[in-house]
Amino acid sequence: MAELIRRTVLQEFSLRRAGKVGLDELEDGATVDVDGKTLVFTTDSYTVRPPIFPGGDIGSLSISGTINDLAVMGAQPLAIACSVVLPEGMGVEEFRQILRSANEVSREVGVPVVTGDLKVTEKGALDGPIITTAGVGLAHRLVRNSGLQPGDKILVSGSVGEHGACILACRHGMGTIFSDAAPVLPVVRAAMASGEVTAMKDPTRGGLAAALNELAEKSGVGIELEEGAIPVSEPVRGLCDLLGLDVLGLACEGRVVMGVRGEDSENVLREIRRAKGGEGAAIIGEAVREHPGMVVMRTCVGGRRVIPMPAGDPVPRIC
Amino acid sequence: MKPFRDNPELAKSLCSRIRLLASRVGHVKFMNFCGTHEWTTVHFGIRSLLPPNVELVAGPGCPVCVTPSYFVEQAIRLALEGVTVYTYGDSYRLPALRAVDGCRSLEEARALGGKVRLVYSFLESAKEAREESLFFGIGFETLAPIYSSLLVSGKVPRNLKLLSLVKLTPPAARFAIKYHMDRGLLPLSGVIAPGHVSTVIGASSWEFLPKEFGLPTVVAGFEPIDVLAAVLLLLEMLVEKKPRVVTEYRRAVRWEGNLPAKESMGEVFESSDSSWRGIGVIPKSGLFLKEEFSDFDAYRHFNLEKVPRSERDLEPGCRCGEIIVGAARPTDCPLFGKKCTPGSPVGPCMVSVEGPCNIWARFGGGDVPGNGR
């Protein structure tokens, strides 16, 4: 996807920057400089099928996704815009349910939805709702994807792959796995208050594998992972075994992966575990000087393998 | 499964015994025969655990990879002509060398209105088929009894024809061993025989490996501990100079195999020469329907060649033919990871999740930087 964006979007737009981080950086959001302050600005479209899934729906997903994009850049979210396109004939009750769960997330993190748009398309043009959210936040200390340094520990805020596994289980009719979709704001706040966070990402599309490869590449460091330390729930592991999937490539929608200064890592881990949504946090690896741009994992039997950037998205429209 | 997977202590002890025995042999080259063994090997970084003189190469263990382009082309043609073609997901994306009406795969044929249906089993197609239909019947010995038992049961409608592309693994192993010998490559020193296939044909089917070629053989399971144990057992036999067939996968494989399954296969199929993509014709390596079941035979009904002799079956530059017999590594191919990726495969080994190139691309097969830390 990044390649497609480079080939098309980055070539066609001429003005791509309003602050330190612009379109070219392809981060979770961009920054806008206003009177010496750093606003963070982000947007995302949600098309997940099925739109209602165990543990959430397209409404909660769209609000928490935008909150998370702001949070991982170190910003305090201020307000959200929400635009909805509905297929003609979708029930009002279903729409209400989606709005209610969106509202729940907005209330939980205390970020208002202040503007938006609603359109209905003619029959047959869409097979479900599309929600586009945008958000602005204020960053006192910007956290970048490029900030990882050798010696930093890699932390993840909980068990991985649950959203991707949830959607796949729905589609294949293979039981119920609950999505992890949730705002990561409490975890990010706890982390930033208790130590030096050098880089952050929410491992959405492409999962942990994509997020870590991006951090390694943009920071110019290598990452060494310990497979045994990566939290994975039993149902997710079981589904991966059944379908022959790599759990590291499955999307999360309520997790954050971050680099933390080595000496701060134990402290940050303890504080994250006390925060909502961070109970299952773990230190899963370390940034190293060797093999810059590459992620290498020590497997559960002690072997080592390269974790490649997931090629393409095997299951489109998971978010 | 935990004792065979998340078991670093056992893995460590196996590795130290492997290192000890490896110091008593020269450079050895073991072939794992099954796509799932290659998956385990790559996914758990097994190669990085082995001493430099113990080489593990992937063999022809992917039935999708070795299905000749001719059959993909014929299936596309039939689908576009209005025959319903049933296929598994893997063969759905298998690229044909020559486009048929602009289509290079069954997937593309469906996009252009061809009748292609994705199914999980032969049974599913038997239940569904109403019109003139063809089942694209790839597989090894594991799938053969599924085809044969359904045919014997009489539950297959007459309008559904089976295109049996079933391949036999022992003749392919014989071919791969000779390939390494004949081309002056370092000959193989041992074989990790396929576990699933052996549940059907039995460990006894591999007796020819030690008898004819003096090769130690281990029928192994699919967890990382299974593969490490298989390597250790092979080394033990090499050091003792007593090659034989050892079943490590005792929780599933019997010496004689699954007799009812073998009986059903024997009733429906007979073996004959078969063409393997990128490799060529291997004698007695395919299963075809017997005369008694010719009413269901797609070769007869659609007038297809059983052994197509294609001049060329791979794209220029594609090294799948060498990779599939363990004579080259996926990363040796100039197309690997560049023109040929799991998202847009050029060679057949990049298509199936059991293909060596696909496995290496998705799970980072190849050299690991900073190994030996």
Contacts between the chains, C-beta under 8 A, distances in Angstrom:
chain1	res1	chain2	res2	distance
A	222	B	369	7.5
A	222	B	370	7.8
A	228	B	6	7.1
A	228	B	8	7.2
A	244	B	39	7.7
A	244	B	353	5.6
A	246	B	43	7.9
A	246	B	362	6.8
A	246	B	363	6.8
A	290	B	369	6.6
A	290	B	370	4.7
A	291	B	369	3.8
A	291	B	370	5.8
A	294	B	369	6.1
A	296	B	368	6.0
A	296	B	369	6.6
A	296	B	370	7.1
A	297	B	45	7.5
A	298	B	45	7.6
A	299	B	43	7.5
A	299	B	44	4.6
A	299	B	45	4.7
A	299	B	224	7.4
A	300	B	5	6.4
A	300	B	6	4.8
A	300	B	7	7.8
A	300	B	8	6.4
A	300	B	44	7.0
A	300	B	224	7.5
A	301	B	5	7.7
A	301	B	7	7.0
A	301	B	8	6.0
A	301	B	11	3.8
A	301	B	44	5.3
A	301	B	45	7.7
A	301	B	46	7.5
A	301	B	49	7.1
A	301	B	224	4.4
A	301	B	225	7.0
A	301	B	228	7.1
A	302	B	8	5.5
A	302	B	11	5.4
A	302	B	12	6.2
A	302	B	15	7.2
A	302	B	45	8.0
A	302	B	49	6.2
A	303	B	44	5.1
A	303	B	45	2.6
A	303	B	46	5.3
A	303	B	47	7.4
A	303	B	48	4.8
A	303	B	49	4.7
A	303	B	224	7.4
A	304	B	45	4.7
A	304	B	48	4.4
A	304	B	368	4.7
A	304	B	371	6.1
A	304	B	373	7.9
A	305	B	42	6.6
A	305	B	43	7.2
A	305	B	44	7.6
A	305	B	45	3.9
A	305	B	48	6.9
A	305	B	363	6.5
A	305	B	364	4.8
A	305	B	365	7.6
A	305	B	368	6.1
A	306	B	364	3.2
A	306	B	366	7.1
A	306	B	368	5.9
A	306	B	369	7.6
A	307	B	364	5.8
A	308	B	361	7.0
A	308	B	362	7.0
A	308	B	363	7.4
A	308	B	364	4.8
A	310	B	362	7.8
A	311	B	341	5.2
A	311	B	342	5.2
A	311	B	343	5.0
A	311	B	361	6.6
A	311	B	362	7.2
A	312	B	341	7.7
A	312	B	342	7.1
A	312	B	343	3.6
